[in-house]
């Protein structure tokens, strides 16, 4: 007796575009968590008397991550059919 191999149900899988947007969503979520963690860390460092270099590094990271988050949002969710050359 042979065992049958179940065939994948393509109706449950998203389109390539939906899959791609799911990946973007995951990255955006991670960026949001990272930004929040960096802000929390900056507050903690400042309360502890702080190290100027650590504060500057965290401030820079927050600024850069926020810009990347905004750019990813604009390039994916609000881009429409436009193609952006990097």
Residue pairs with C-beta under 8 A, 6 or more apart in sequence:
13 19
14 22
21 76
24 72
24 76
24 77
27 72
28 69
28 72
28 73
31 65
31 68
31 69
31 72
32 69
34 65
35 62
35 65
35 66
35 69
38 58
38 61
38 62
38 65
39 62
41 58
42 55
42 58
42 59
42 62
45 51
45 54
45 55
45 58
46 55
75 84
